[in-house]
């Protein structure tokens, strides 16, 4: 990629960190977002300038870090979409959580334009995105992996190669999201259950994080509840989408997923209560409200 450049579409909580990691790796990196302030911040930090039209033919890789399938499709094929502007052989690294059949459809449409496609959802959260230490769950052709390698090396400390078939990365991400979504809801349930038994939230985290009941989700999200700070790093509404995808896949496979369904109901309740844009740790507020409890920072 030394002779080319990379463009990242989506400079939100995850994308901004990933863009910074690309810059630190020495890659010429362009950043685009519907939020002009986010673009300005990125360029002030060293991001390359130039419109999509001006730089498209210089790109070796396009990294798409948006919220969902519809936004991914819009970036690639919507009005002023990037795909038709790219040179043949450019690789599209698609990082959003989407259903495997969506990934396969987008890959086929890219192939029709002579583009490579890497199905590459990410895991690790905003801190690891900023550190360039994400886990990337990737599948695609050997050519796609090779062309994307410099960008992947910059963004991830763990690259899981799931083979040549696009869709395998998205399938693995669905498995991951099933677990994390359930575990964040379980954190909210356990923390508030503990409160009914006189266990303070800070004591809950201190003890359970050193016991068999811990999880990455608990250690990551319980501190948000304890601080009463629900600034969104990953919002409640993300889980309506992600667990919805998981349940759609499960339905297609005729697979019962009752724990996933129960967790989704808690996120739906949180969103319906006006908490959809808050950090997903706010699912604990649903349990607290139903039990008449006051969480830290509450009224």
C-alpha positions in Angstrom: 0.0 0.0 0.0 3.0 2.3 0.1 2.2 3.6 -3.4 -1.5 4.0 -2.8 -3.8 5.1 0.0 -6.7 4.0 2.1 -10.0 5.8 2.7 -12.2 5.1 5.7 -15.9 5.8 5.6 -17.4 6.5 9.0 -15.6 8.5 11.6 -17.8 7.7 14.6 -16.6 6.2 17.8 -15.1 3.1 16.2 -14.1 4.6 12.8 -12.2 7.6 14.2 -10.1 5.3 16.3 -9.4 3.0 13.4 -8.6 6.0 11.2 -6.1 7.1 13.8 -4.5 3.7 13.8 -4.1 3.8 10.1 -2.4 7.1 10.3 0.0 5.9 13.0 1.0 3.0 10.8 2.2 5.5 8.2 -0.6 4.9 5.6 -1.9 7.8 3.6 -5.5 7.9 5.0 -8.5 9.8 3.9 -11.5 10.0 6.2 -15.1 10.7 5.2 -18.3 11.1 7.3 -21.6 12.9 7.0 -20.5 14.8 10.1 -18.3 17.6 8.7 -16.8 18.3 12.2 -15.6 14.7 12.4 -13.8 15.0 9.1 -12.3 18.3 10.1 -11.0 16.8 13.4 -9.5 13.9 11.5 -7.7 16.1 8.9 -6.4 18.3 11.8 -4.9 15.2 13.2 -3.0 14.4 10.0 -5.7 12.9 7.8 -5.2 13.4 4.1 -7.4 15.9 2.3 -9.2 15.6 -1.0 -12.8 14.8 -2.2 -13.9 11.3 -2.9 -13.8 12.0 -6.6 -10.3 13.4 -6.4 -8.8 10.4 -4.5 -10.9 7.4 -5.5 -8.5 6.2 -8.3 -5.5 6.4 -5.9 -6.9 4.1 -3.3 -5.8 0.6 -2.6 -8.3 0.0 0.1 -11.6 1.4 1.3 -12.6 0.6 4.9 -16.3 1.0 5.6 -17.1 1.4 9.3 -20.8 2.4 9.4 -23.7 1.2 11.5 -25.6 -1.3 9.4 -26.2 -2.9 6.0 -28.2 0.0 4.6 -25.4 2.4 5.4 -22.8 0.1 3.9 -24.8 -0.2 0.7 -25.2 3.5 0.6 -21.5 4.2 0.9 -20.7 1.7 -1.8 -23.6 1.9 -4.3 -25.9 4.8 -3.2 -26.0 8.3 -4.7 -22.4 9.3 -5.2 -21.4 5.8 -4.0 -17.7 5.1 -4.0 -17.7 1.7 -5.7 -18.1 2.9 -9.2 -15.3 5.4 -8.8 -12.7 2.9 -7.6 -10.0 1.4 -9.8 -10.3 -2.3 -10.5 -8.4 -4.4 -7.9 -9.2 -2.0 -5.0 -10.3 -3.9 -1.9 -13.4 -3.0 0.1 -13.0 -3.9 3.7 -16.6 -4.0 5.1 -16.7 -3.8 8.9 -20.3 -3.3 9.9 -22.3 -6.1 11.5 -24.5 -7.5 8.7 -26.2 -10.8 7.9 -24.0 -13.2 5.9 -26.3 -13.1 2.9 -26.0 -9.3 2.8 -22.2 -9.6 2.8 -22.3 -12.1 -0.1 -24.6 -9.8 -2.1 -22.4 -6.8 -1.6 -19.3 -8.8 -2.5 -20.9 -10.0 -5.7 -21.8 -6.4 -6.7 -18.3 -5.3 -6.0 -16.9 -8.2 -8.1 -19.1 -7.0 -11.0 -17.0 -3.8 -10.9 -13.7 -5.6 -10.7 -13.3 -4.9 -6.9 -12.1 -7.2 -4.2 -14.2 -7.6 -1.0 -13.3 -8.6 2.5 -16.1 -9.5 4.9 -14.4 -8.1 8.0 -16.5 -7.3 11.0 -14.6 -6.1 14.0 -14.7 -6.7 17.7 -13.0 -5.0 20.7 -14.7 -1.7 21.3 -13.6 1.9 21.0 -10.5 1.7 23.2 -9.0 -1.1 21.1 -10.1 0.6 17.9 -8.0 3.7 19.0 -5.1 1.5 20.0 -5.1 -0.5 16.7 -5.6 -3.7 18.7 -9.0 -4.8 17.4 -10.0 -8.4 16.5 -11.0 -8.6 12.9 -13.1 -11.6 11.8 -12.4 -11.8 8.1 -13.3 -13.9 5.1 -12.6 -13.4 1.4 -10.3 -14.2 -1.4 -6.6 -14.5 -1.0 -6.2 -11.5 -3.2 -8.5 -9.5 -1.0 -6.6 -10.4 2.1 -3.3 -9.5 0.5 -4.4 -6.2 -0.8 -5.9 -5.3 2.6 -3.0 -6.6 4.7 -1.3 -3.2 5.5 -4.6 -1.7 6.7 -5.5 -4.9 8.6 -2.1 -4.9 10.3 -2.6 -1.3 11.4 -6.1 -1.8 12.8 -5.9 -5.1 14.5 -3.8 -7.2 16.8 -5.7 -10.3 16.0 -6.8 -11.2 12.5 -8.9 -14.3 12.2 -8.8 -15.7 8.7 -12.1 -17.5 8.2 -11.5 -18.7 4.7 -12.3 -17.7 1.2 -16.1 -17.6 1.4 -17.5 -14.1 2.0 -20.1 -14.4 4.8 -18.0 -16.5 7.1 -16.8 -13.4 8.9 -20.3 -12.1 9.4 -21.4 -15.5 10.7 -18.7 -15.4 13.3 -19.6 -11.8 14.2 -23.2 -12.9 14.8 -22.0 -15.6 17.2 -19.9 -13.0 19.1 -22.8 -10.5 19.2 -25.1 -13.1 20.5 -22.8 -13.7 23.5 -21.9 -10.0 24.1 -25.5 -8.8 23.9 -26.7 -11.5 26.3 -23.8 -10.8 28.7 -24.4 -7.1 28.9 -28.0 -7.7 29.7 -27.0 -10.3 32.2 -24.6 -7.7 33.8 -27.5 -5.4 34.3 -29.7 -8.1 35.7 -27.0 -9.4 38.1 -25.9 -6.0 39.3 -29.4 -4.8 40.1 -30.3 -8.2 41.6 -27.3 -7.7 43.9 -28.7 -4.3 45.0 -31.9 -6.0 46.2 -29.6 -8.1 48.5 -27.6 -5.1 49.8 -24.7 -5.6 47.4 -23.5 -2.1 46.3 -22.7 -1.8 42.6 -19.0 -1.0 43.2 -18.6 -4.0 45.5 -20.4 -6.2 42.9 -17.7 -5.2 40.3 -14.8 -5.6 42.8 -15.8 -9.1 43.7 -17.5 -10.6 40.6 -14.7 -9.5 38.3 -12.4 -11.9 40.3 -14.9 -14.7 40.3 -16.2 -17.2 37.8 -19.2 -15.1 37.0 -17.2 -12.4 35.3 -17.1 -11.6 31.6 -15.6 -9.0 29.3 -19.0 -7.4 29.1 -19.3 -7.1 32.8 -15.9 -5.7 33.3 -16.4 -3.2 30.5 -19.9 -2.0 31.2 -20.4 -2.3 35.0 -18.1 0.7 35.6 -20.4 2.8 33.4 -23.3 2.0 35.8 -21.2 2.7 38.9 -20.1 6.0 37.5 -23.6 6.9 36.4 -22.1 7.8 33.0 -24.0 6.6 30.0 -22.1 8.5 27.4 -22.6 6.1 24.4 -19.6 4.1 23.5 -21.9 1.5 22.1 -25.6 2.5 22.2 -28.6 0.5 23.3 -30.1 0.8 19.9 -27.1 -1.1 18.3 -28.4 -4.2 20.0 -31.8 -3.9 18.4 -30.1 -4.2 15.1 -27.4 -6.8 16.0 -29.6 -9.2 18.0 -32.3 -8.7 15.4 -29.7 -10.0 12.8 -28.8 -12.9 15.1 -32.4 -13.9 15.5 -33.1 -13.6 11.8 -30.1 -15.9 11.1 -31.4 -18.3 13.8 -34.9 -18.4 12.3 -33.4 -19.2 8.9 -31.5 -22.1 10.5 -34.6 -23.2 12.4 -32.5 -22.7 15.6 -34.1 -21.6 18.8 -32.3 -18.8 20.6 -34.4 -18.0 23.7 -31.6 -16.3 25.7 -30.9 -14.0 22.7 -34.7 -13.2 22.4 -34.9 -12.4 26.1 -31.9 -10.1 26.0 -33.4 -8.3 22.9 -36.6 -7.7 24.9 -34.6 -5.8 27.6 -32.9 -3.6 25.0 -36.3 -3.0 23.3 -37.6 -2.0 26.7 -34.7 0.3 27.3 -35.1 1.9 23.9 -38.8 2.3 24.3 -38.1 4.1 27.6 -36.0 6.7 25.7 -32.6 5.2 26.4 -31.8 4.1 22.9 -29.0 6.6 22.4 -27.4 6.0 25.8 -24.6 3.6 26.4 -25.8 0.0 26.3 -25.0 -0.3 30.0 -28.3 1.6 30.4 -30.1 -1.7 30.0 -29.5 -1.9 33.8 -31.9 1.0 34.2 -34.8 -1.3 33.0 -34.1 -3.7 35.8 -33.7 -0.9 38.3 -36.9 0.8 37.3 -38.9 -2.5 37.5 -37.4 -3.2 41.0 -37.8 0.3 42.3 -34.0 0.7 42.7 -31.9 3.9 42.4 -28.7 3.4 40.4 -25.6 5.6 41.0 -26.2 9.0 39.6 -30.0 8.5 39.6 -32.6 10.8 41.1 
